[in-house]
């Protein structure tokens, strides 16, 4: 009887732990489970973060901040952020390189590093 209780408890613990951790399988998973940021010359910075249903890309300098936020869709090579307040969607291509991601839009590239 003690063995059965122990095995039942162990099985329950394993199920609870496995259901709490997200498995990273695709580049889209890698992008969404992490936060990304970088600081550049002249007090410029950028960050990309994901919530449960929303995504936020913030680009700042001393005088101005651009915040692209809203619901998002992500594939293995593109990210779309829909800002419902403005009725606009932004499409980015991206490429992961280990601990950094490059976002591409309209011929420009923004490099962000995985935040710890």
For each residue, the residues with C-beta under 8 A, 3 or more apart:
1: 4 5
2: 5 6
3: 6 7
4: 1 7 8
5: 1 2 8 9
6: 2 3 9 10
7: 3 4 10 11
8: 4 5 11 12
9: 5 6 12 13
10: 6 7 13 14
11: 7 8 14 15
12: 8 9 15 16
13: 9 10 16 17
14: 10 11 17 18
15: 11 12 18 19
16: 12 13 19 20
17: 13 14 20 21
18: 14 15 21
19: 15 16
20: 16 17
21: 17 18
22: 29 33
23: 29
24: 29 30 33
25: 29
26: 29 30 76
27: 30 31 76 77 94 96
28: 31 32 74 75 76
29: 22 23 24 25 26 32 33
30: 24 26 27 33 34 96
31: 27 28 34 36 50 74 79 94 96 101
32: 28 29 50 74
33: 22 24 29 30 50
34: 30 31 114 115
35: 47 48 49 50 114 115
36: 31 47 48 49 101 112 113 114 115
37: 45 46 47 48 112 113 115
38: 45 46 47 110 111 112 113
39: 44 45
40: 44 45 46
41: 44
42: 61 62
43: 61 62
44: 39 40 41 59 60 61
45: 37 38 39 40 59 60 61
46: 37 38 40 57 58 59 60 110 112
47: 35 36 37 38 56 57 58 112 115
48: 35 36 37 55 56 57 58 101 103 112
49: 35 36 55 56
50: 31 32 33 35 54 55 56 72
51: 54 55 56
52:
53: 71
54: 50 51 69 70 71 72
55: 48 49 50 51 69 70 71 72 79 81
56: 47 48 49 50 51 67 68 69
57: 46 47 48 67 68 69 81 90 103
58: 46 47 48 65 66 67 68
59: 44 45 46 65 66 110
60: 44 45 46 64 65 66
61: 42 43 44 45 64 65
62: 42 43
63:
64: 60 61
65: 58 59 60 61
66: 58 59 60
67: 56 57 58
68: 56 57 58 81 83 90
69: 54 55 56 57 81 83
70: 54 55 81 82 83 84 85
71: 53 54 55 81 82 84
72: 50 54 55 79 80 81 82
73: 79 80 82
74: 28 31 32 78 79 80
75: 28 78
76: 26 27 28
77: 27 93 94 95
78: 74 75 91 92 93 94
79: 31 55 72 73 74 91 92 93 94 103
80: 72 73 74 89 90 91 92
81: 55 57 68 69 70 71 72 89 90 92
82: 70 71 72 73 88 89 90
83: 68 69 70 86 87 88 89 90
84: 70 71 87
85: 70
86: 83
87: 83 84
88: 82 83
89: 80 81 82 83
90: 57 68 80 81 82 83 105
91: 78 79 80 105
92: 78 79 80 81 103 104 105
93: 77 78 79 103 104 105
94: 27 31 77 78 79 101 102 103 104
95: 77 101 102 104
96: 27 30 31 100 101
97: 100 101 102
98:
99: 113 114
100: 96 97 111 112 113 114
101: 31 36 48 94 95 96 97 111 112 114
102: 94 95 97 109 110 111 112
103: 48 57 79 92 93 94 109 110 111 112
104: 92 93 94 95 107 108 109
105: 90 91 92 93 108 110
106:
107: 104
108: 104 105
109: 102 103 104
110: 38 46 59 102 103 105
111: 38 100 101 102 103
112: 36 37 38 46 47 48 100 101 102 103
113: 36 37 38 99 100
114: 34 35 36 99 100 101
115: 34 35 36 37 47
116:
